[in-house]
Amino acid sequence: MNQDYYQSILTAFHQMSGWEIAAALMGVAYILLAAKESQLCWLFAFFSTLVYTVLFWEGQLPMQALLNFYYMGMAIYGFWLWQKHGKQTDTLLISRWPFKKHFCFIVGGLVVSALVSNYLQQTGQSQSPMLDAYTTVFSVMNTWLIARKVLENWLYWAVVDGAATLLYVQTGYYATAVLFVLNTILAIAGFISWVKLYRQQAA
């Protein structure tokens, strides 16, 4: 059984399309550039999610396709917002949220996720309704946090990307699962980078 499992993983890698590889590489570039507060990150985010929207739609994962379509819109919003505050005298600074905001954010996300998960279970539209719902809802919410440069967004991404890794393993998207393992590590690195930048701007 273990041999069949590993063989299926190898087969998934061999079947990766050039578009999937390109989308994955652009996704990594987005995270690395975002950690450095580079506006170019949003360009890579837009084209990466454009490709993933098509791939997931064709692969009959509508929730993930819709999520990446949303990412495309947020990439435009993020680029505009960072560009707007791009001048030296009008920089969008990294901020931190108090505990009360985080509590409302988490509770709100859990409630919406539970409703979406219940809907997916009843309609049978997802192979993994709970993980699909929770990763989608919190990804939608957290994308807004990174656009607003809220420091803790990286911690949320570490959790969401870790859950997404499990989702893609369960649904057979092994190559994308490897990408999200890397995303989880990069999210932690992004948090460390932004902590340093936050301390520098406060000095």
C-alpha positions as CSV (number, residue, x, y, z in Angstrom):
1,M,0.0,0.0,0.0
2,N,2.8,2.4,0.9
3,Q,4.4,1.7,-2.5
4,D,1.2,2.5,-4.3
5,Y,0.9,5.7,-2.3
6,Y,4.4,6.9,-3.2
7,Q,3.9,5.8,-6.8
8,S,0.8,8.0,-7.0
9,I,2.8,11.0,-5.7
10,L,5.5,10.4,-8.3
11,T,2.9,10.1,-11.0
12,A,1.3,13.4,-9.9
13,F,4.7,15.2,-10.3
14,H,5.2,13.7,-13.8
15,Q,1.8,14.9,-14.8
16,M,2.3,18.5,-13.7
17,S,1.6,20.8,-16.6
18,G,3.9,23.7,-17.5
19,W,1.1,26.1,-16.4
20,E,0.9,24.5,-12.9
21,I,4.7,24.8,-12.5
22,A,4.6,28.4,-13.7
23,A,1.8,29.2,-11.3
24,A,3.6,27.6,-8.4
25,L,6.9,29.5,-9.1
26,M,5.0,32.8,-9.4
27,G,3.3,32.0,-6.1
28,V,6.7,31.6,-4.4
29,A,7.9,34.8,-5.9
30,Y,4.8,36.6,-4.6
31,I,5.5,35.5,-1.0
32,L,9.2,36.4,-1.2
33,L,8.5,39.8,-2.6
34,A,5.7,40.5,-0.1
35,A,8.0,39.7,2.7
36,K,10.3,42.5,1.4
37,E,7.3,44.8,1.0
38,S,7.9,45.0,-2.8
39,Q,4.9,46.1,-4.9
40,L,6.0,43.6,-7.6
41,C,4.5,40.9,-5.4
42,W,1.0,41.8,-6.5
43,L,1.9,41.3,-10.2
44,F,3.1,37.8,-9.5
45,A,0.1,37.1,-7.3
46,F,-2.3,38.2,-10.1
47,F,-0.8,36.0,-12.8
48,S,-0.3,33.0,-10.5
49,T,-3.9,33.1,-9.3
50,L,-5.1,33.6,-12.9
51,V,-3.5,30.3,-13.9
52,Y,-4.8,28.5,-10.8
53,T,-8.3,29.8,-11.4
54,V,-8.4,28.1,-14.8
55,L,-6.6,24.9,-13.5
56,F,-8.9,24.4,-10.5
57,W,-12.0,25.1,-12.6
58,E,-11.0,22.5,-15.1
59,G,-10.1,20.1,-12.3
60,Q,-13.6,20.4,-10.8
61,L,-12.6,22.2,-7.6
62,P,-15.0,25.2,-7.9
63,M,-14.4,26.6,-4.4
64,Q,-10.6,26.7,-5.0
65,A,-11.3,28.3,-8.4
66,L,-13.5,31.0,-6.9
67,L,-10.9,31.6,-4.2
68,N,-8.2,32.2,-6.8
69,F,-10.5,34.4,-8.8
70,Y,-11.0,36.4,-5.6
71,Y,-7.2,36.5,-5.2
72,M,-6.9,38.1,-8.6
73,G,-9.2,41.0,-7.5
74,M,-7.2,41.4,-4.3
75,A,-4.0,41.4,-6.2
76,I,-5.3,44.5,-8.1
77,Y,-6.5,46.1,-4.8
78,G,-3.2,45.3,-3.0
79,F,-1.1,46.8,-5.9
80,W,-3.3,49.9,-5.9
81,L,-3.2,50.3,-2.2
82,W,0.6,49.9,-1.9
83,Q,1.1,52.1,-5.0
84,K,-1.1,54.8,-3.4
85,H,1.1,54.8,-0.3
86,G,4.3,54.4,-2.3
87,K,5.7,57.9,-1.6
88,Q,8.3,58.3,1.1
89,T,6.0,60.8,2.9
90,D,2.9,58.6,2.6
91,T,4.0,55.0,3.3
92,L,1.5,52.4,4.3
93,L,3.0,51.2,7.5
94,I,2.9,47.7,9.0
95,S,0.4,47.7,11.8
96,R,-0.6,45.3,14.6
97,W,-4.1,44.3,15.7
98,P,-5.2,44.2,19.4
99,F,-6.4,40.9,20.8
100,K,-10.1,41.9,20.6
101,K,-9.8,42.4,16.8
102,H,-8.2,39.0,16.4
103,F,-10.8,37.3,18.5
104,C,-13.6,38.8,16.3
105,F,-11.7,37.9,13.2
106,I,-11.3,34.2,14.3
107,V,-14.8,33.8,15.6
108,G,-16.3,35.3,12.5
109,G,-14.2,33.1,10.3
110,L,-15.2,30.0,12.2
111,V,-18.9,30.7,12.0
112,V,-18.8,31.4,8.3
113,S,-16.6,28.4,7.6
114,A,-19.0,26.1,9.6
115,L,-21.9,27.4,7.5
116,V,-20.0,26.9,4.2
117,S,-18.8,23.4,5.3
118,N,-22.4,22.4,6.2
119,Y,-23.6,23.5,2.7
120,L,-20.8,21.6,1.0
121,Q,-21.6,18.5,3.0
122,Q,-25.3,18.6,2.1
123,T,-24.7,19.3,-1.6
124,G,-21.7,16.9,-2.0
125,Q,-19.8,19.5,-4.1
126,S,-16.5,19.0,-2.4
127,Q,-14.2,16.0,-1.8
128,S,-13.2,17.5,1.6
129,P,-15.9,19.9,2.6
130,M,-14.5,20.9,6.0
131,L,-11.0,21.7,4.9
132,D,-12.2,23.2,1.7
133,A,-14.5,25.6,3.6
134,Y,-12.2,26.6,6.3
135,T,-9.2,27.2,4.1
136,T,-11.3,29.2,1.6
137,V,-13.0,31.4,4.1
138,F,-9.9,32.3,6.1
139,S,-7.9,32.8,2.9
140,V,-10.4,35.3,1.7
141,M,-10.4,37.1,5.0
142,N,-6.6,37.0,5.4
143,T,-5.8,38.4,2.0
144,W,-7.4,41.6,3.1
145,L,-5.0,41.7,6.1
146,I,-1.9,41.4,4.0
147,A,-3.2,44.1,1.6
148,R,-3.6,46.4,4.7
149,K,-0.1,45.3,6.0
150,V,-1.4,43.8,9.3
151,L,1.6,42.0,10.8
152,E,-0.2,39.0,12.1
153,N,-1.4,38.0,8.6
154,W,1.7,35.8,8.2
155,L,0.7,33.8,11.3
156,Y,-2.7,33.2,9.8
157,W,-1.1,32.2,6.5
158,A,1.1,29.6,8.3
159,V,-2.0,27.9,9.7
160,V,-4.1,28.2,6.5
161,D,-1.3,27.0,4.2
162,G,-0.7,24.1,6.6
163,A,-4.4,23.1,6.4
164,A,-4.4,23.6,2.6
165,T,-1.4,21.2,2.3
166,L,-3.6,18.5,4.0
167,L,-6.5,19.4,1.7
168,Y,-4.4,19.0,-1.5
169,V,-2.9,15.7,-0.3
170,Q,-6.4,14.4,0.4
171,T,-7.7,15.4,-3.0
172,G,-4.6,14.1,-4.9
173,Y,-3.0,17.5,-5.8
174,Y,0.4,16.3,-4.4
175,A,2.5,18.8,-6.4
176,T,0.4,21.7,-5.2
177,A,0.6,20.3,-1.6
178,V,4.4,20.5,-1.8
179,L,4.1,24.1,-2.9
180,F,1.9,24.8,0.2
181,V,4.5,23.2,2.5
182,L,6.9,25.7,1.1
183,N,4.3,28.5,1.5
184,T,4.0,27.5,5.2
185,I,7.7,27.9,5.8
186,L,7.8,31.2,3.8
187,A,4.9,32.5,5.8
188,I,6.9,32.1,9.0
189,A,9.9,33.7,7.3
190,G,7.6,36.6,6.2
191,F,6.4,37.1,9.8
192,I,10.0,37.3,11.0
193,S,10.9,39.8,8.2
194,W,7.9,42.0,9.0
195,V,8.6,42.0,12.7
196,K,12.1,43.4,11.9
197,L,10.5,46.0,9.6
198,Y,7.9,46.9,12.2
199,R,10.5,47.5,14.8
200,Q,12.5,49.6,12.4
201,Q,9.6,51.9,11.5
202,A,8.7,52.2,15.2
203,A,12.3,53.3,16.1
